[in-house]
Amino acid sequence: MSSILEKYHLKQVINASGRMTALGVSTPQPEVEQTVCFGMNNYFEMSDLVNKTGQYIARLLQVENAVVVSCASAGIAQSVAAVIVRGNPYLLEHLHAKTHSIATDIVIPKGHNVNYGAPVGSMVNLGGGNLIEAGWANECSAEQLAAAITPNTAAILYIKSHHCVQKSMLTVAQAAKVAQDHQLPLIVDAAAEEDLQLYYQQGADLVIYSGAKAIEGPTSGLVIGKHQYVEWVKQQSAGIGRAMKVGKEGILGLTHAIELYLSRQPETGQQMVDKMTPFIEGLNRIEGISARVVWDSAGRDIARAEVSFDAKQFGISANEAVTRLQNGNPAIYCRAYKSNEGSVEFDVRSVSSHQLELILSAMNQLNQESLECL
């Protein structure tokens, strides 16, 4: 609604960076919007709603148990608290209030200790855990993961994300084997991942997803896994989870979004390539620009347009181009993780063909303005 943009003096945004929290993540389907509205306008016994929707999701995904939480970050914090508290009512209420003689270390591959918008360690600390790194920034084997385990270890945490180091890292299945050998739970943060069953099937005890990324639900998160562990996550609603509770509309909206997600045909990487081909051809006609198709570094079936800048020929650096695109109206956001190296990526999943034309026009305008200033 343009009136909303005008009322609050907001810029229109073209999201070519992917399903990013900083831009509101994604846009749910109309059916999900209707379910969210129903949830907002009706009352429920909240514990019944949590349990019944969790059971429904668990049946859909063929897992033991499930619970909707407020977001994936909350899922990490509450899962960590769950494996530390383990149903103890005193610890539930005094997790941070007192010092306890219990296992609190959460072992993580060093290359997974990343900042995804907030540090992974902050969520672990919020859940009462103490983060212990295993291996090195550029490698972590099953043996190195096991070597970091001590009697004070409460769980192993595995982050499945493009933010993490990808090379020389053990797999989820290998991490699950280490966890099983040491009788420890394995928590997998798979916030943006598209397969809602794979990591559970590979042996994870708790798996966390963003409700608003691949699933395209409302702002929310999903925790699935072994029955008892999920029950302990639910108990955190009377502990740290009280400060991050999810609303009735989010619970119902995500449950419906999961149902739709499982029944629809996802856009394939090849379809993304077909969609962006005219865009890439247009970019390659701009002096100082080289564009090509690249694939998601974390192995997902996602194709993107990588744009490399020759600053002398284009007129400005990749960093400056990112800033100018964001300061425009509409504001254009791309993936700028490697802008310091002279390249950016455009993610076309949430971008229409018309918006790709607008981005191409903006890039041409940047080139012309930059060259005029030389």
N, C-alpha and C positions, 0 to 999 in steps of 0.2 A: 504494500500500500504506500503510494508516494506521499500521502498525507502524514504517515508516521515518520518518514524520513524528514519531511519538512518540519513537522512539529518539534522534533528533537535535534534538528540540524545535523542529521546523520548522512554520511556519504553512502552511495550505493557501492557495493563491493562485488567484484568478479573474483571468484575463488578458484584460482588455477594452481593452488598449492596442495590440494588434497583435503581430506577430511580432518581439519585442524581445529583444535579447541579454541585457538585465538580468534577464529572466524565464525564460531558457532557450529562447527563440525559438519552437519549435514541437514538435509530438509526431508522430514518424514513424508510418507505417502498420505493422501487424503483420508484413507480408511483409518490410519493411525491417528490422525488429527481428530477424527470423530470419536475414537475411543478415548483419547486424552480428555476431550470435552465432557464425555460421559463421566469419566472419573472425577473431574473437577466439580461436577454438579450433583454428585451423589455421595452418600455416607456409607461407610463400611466398618465392620469390625476389623481393624487393621491387622491384627495377628492372623485372623482367618484369611484375609486377602493375601498376606505374605505367604502363608502356608499353601493355600489352594493354587495360587498362580505359580509358585515354585514347583508344586507337584505336576502341574500342567506342562510347564517348560521341561521338567525332567523327563516326562513321557515323550515329548516331542524330540528331545535330543538323545533319548535312550541312555540317560545317566542316572545315578542313584538319587541325586538331590540337586536343587537349584534355589537361588534366592536373588531377587532384584535389589540392587543397592543404588546409591546416588550417582556414582561414576566409577570408572576403573581405578582411579587413585584411592577412593574410599574402599574399593574392593581389596587393594593391596594392604592398606592399614588394618582393616577389619580381619582379613585372613591371617595376618601376622599376629594380631591380638588373639585370634581364635586358637592358634596352635601353641601360644604361650599360656593363655588362661585355661584352656582345655576344660571349660565348664565349671571351674572353681568359682563359687559365688563371691568369695571374699576378694579374689584376684580380679574378678570382673569389675568390682566397684572401687578397687584400690590399686589398679594397674600402675598408675604413675604417682600415686600418693605416697607409697612406701617402697623401701628396698626389699626385694624378695629373693630367696635362695632357690631360684628356679632357672631352668635353661631359657636363655633369651637370645642367643646368637642365631642370626640368620645368614647362612653361607650363600654367597653369590659369585659367579664368575666375574673376575675383575672387569672384563670388557663389557659386562652388562650393567655396571654401576654408572648409569647415565643420567643426564638431565633431559627429560622429555617435555619440559615446560615447568617442571619442579623436579628436584632431585629424588631419585628412587630411595635414597637413604632417609629422606625426610618422612616418607610414608612408612618406612620400616620403623623409624624412631617413634612416630605417632602411634604405631601399634605396639609399642613397648619393646621393640626388638633392637638388637645391636648388630649392625651390618659387618660381616666378615668377608673380605675378598679372597677368592681362590684363584690360583694361576697368575697370569700376567695380562696386560692390556691387549696383547696380540695373540694369546693362546690360553686355553684352559681345557685340559683333558679330563677324563673320568678319574684318573689317578690323582691329578692335582686337586680336583674337587673333593675327593675323599680325604686327601691329606689335611684339608682345612677343618675337618669335622672333629669336634672334641665332645666331652661329656656335657658341655654347656650349649651344645647346638640344639636349637628347637626345630629348625626346618631348613630346607634348601629352597632358594628362590631363583627362578629362571625367567629372564626377560626376553620374550620373543618379539623383536622390534627392529626396524631398519636403523634405529638410532644406535644399536649395539654393534660391536665388532662382529663381523661375520666369519672371518677366516680363522681356522685352527680352533674352533669352538666345539665342544661336545654337543650332541643333539639332546632334545628333550628326552628321548627314549633312554639315552645313556645316563642322563641325570636321574631319571626315574629308577634305573637299576642301582645307582649309588645310594639313592634314598632308601630303597627297599633293603639293600644289604645292611644299612645302618639303622633300620627301623625308624626312619624319619619321614615326615610328610614332605612332598614336593609341591610347591606353589608355582604356578606358571602364570605370568602376566602376559596375556595375548591380546592386549587391548584392541589393536587394529586388525587382528587376524580375521580371516574369512571363514575358516573351517571351525565350526562350533563343537566338533566331536573329536577331532584328531588328537589333541594333547591329552584329553581324558583317556582315550583309547591307548595312548602310548604310556600310560601309567601315572599321570599327574593326579594328586589327591585333591587339589583345588586349582581351578582354571578361571582366570578373570578376563572379561571382555568389556569393551566400551559398548554401551547400548546405542550410541549415536554415530559410531563410525561405520563399519561394514554393514551392520544391521540396519542403520538409518532409522533408529527409533528416537524418542525424545531424550533429553539429557538424562543419562542413567548408566548403570553398569550391571553386569551379570556375573555371578559367581556360581560355578557348577562344580560338582565333584562327589567325593565319597560322602555318604549320608551323615555320619557323625561330625565330620569336619564342617560341613555346611550348616548343621544345626548349631555348632559352636560359633560360626559366623553370625547366624541369626541372633544369638544371645548378646552379641555386641550392641544390639539396639538399646540395651540397658546399661551399656558401658560407653566406650568411645564413639560407638556408632550413633549415639543420640545426637551428636553434633553434626552428623552427616547423613541424616535420615532422608529417605526418598519419599516423595509424595504419592498419594493414591493414583494420581494421573500418570505419573512416571511408571509405576508398577504395571498398570493396565496397558499403557501405551507401548511399553517395551515388550510385554507378553504378546500383544497383537503383532508388533513389528517382527518378532522372531518367527511367528507363524507364517507371515507373508514372505519373509526372507528365505525360509526353507522351501517355499513353493514356487518362487520366481526363478527365471533364468538370469543369472548375473551377466553383466556386460563383460565380454571376454577381452583379453589383451589385444587380440587381432582386431576386434571391433573398435577399440581405442586407436589402434594404428590407422585404420581406415578413416576414422573421424578426424585425426590430426594431420593426415597426409597433405591436404591443401594448405594447412597452416604452416607446416614445415617447409613446403615448397615456396611459400610466400616469404618466410623468414630468410631462406637462402638467397633470395633476390636482393636482400638488404646488404649494403657494403659493410664489411667488418663483422658479419654474423655468419656462424656456421651452425646449422641445426640438424639433428638426427634423432631417431628413435632409440630410447634406452629402456631397459627393463628394471623392475623393482629390485633393489639390492638385497632385500630380505627373502626373495624367491617367490613372491606373490605374482599372480597373473595380471600385472598392471604395467602398461606401457606408458611412457611419458616422452615429452619432447625436450631434449637437452639442447640448450642454446649456449654456444661458446662465443665470447666476445674478443675481438681484436681491438683493444681500446684506442689505438692510434687511428685505425681506419673508421671505427664506429663513431668515435668522438668522445666517448665516456667509458668508464670501467663498468664491469658487471655490478659492483656494489652501488655505484651511482645510479645505474639504470633501475635497480631494485627500489632504491629510495624514491626516485621520480615516479615510477609506476604506482607505488603505494600512496604517494601524495596527490595523485591525480583524482579526478572525479568523472567516472567511477574509479574507485581505488582498485588497482589490479595487484593481486598477490600471487607470487609464484614461489616455488621451493628454492630458497636461497642458501641452503646449507653449504654449497661450494662456491658461493659468489666471490669469496676471497681468492679462489683459484681461477676465477675468470669465467665461470659457467653457472647457469641456473637451469631449473627444470620447470616445465609447465605440465600440470596434471589435469587431464581433460575430463575426468569422471563427473565433475559437478559443473561443467562448462558446456554451454550450447554452441552450436555452429556459429550463430550470430555473435556470441561473445568472443569466440576465437577470432572473428573478423575484427572486432573492436580492439582486441589485444594486438593483432597484427598492425592495425592502423596506429595504435599508440606507439608501437616499436618503430614504425616508419617516421612518425613525428619526432620521437626522441632522436633518431639518427639525423634528421634534417636540422633540428634546433641545435644539436651538438656541433655539427659541422659548420653552421653559421657563426658559432661563437669562436671557432678556431682562427 
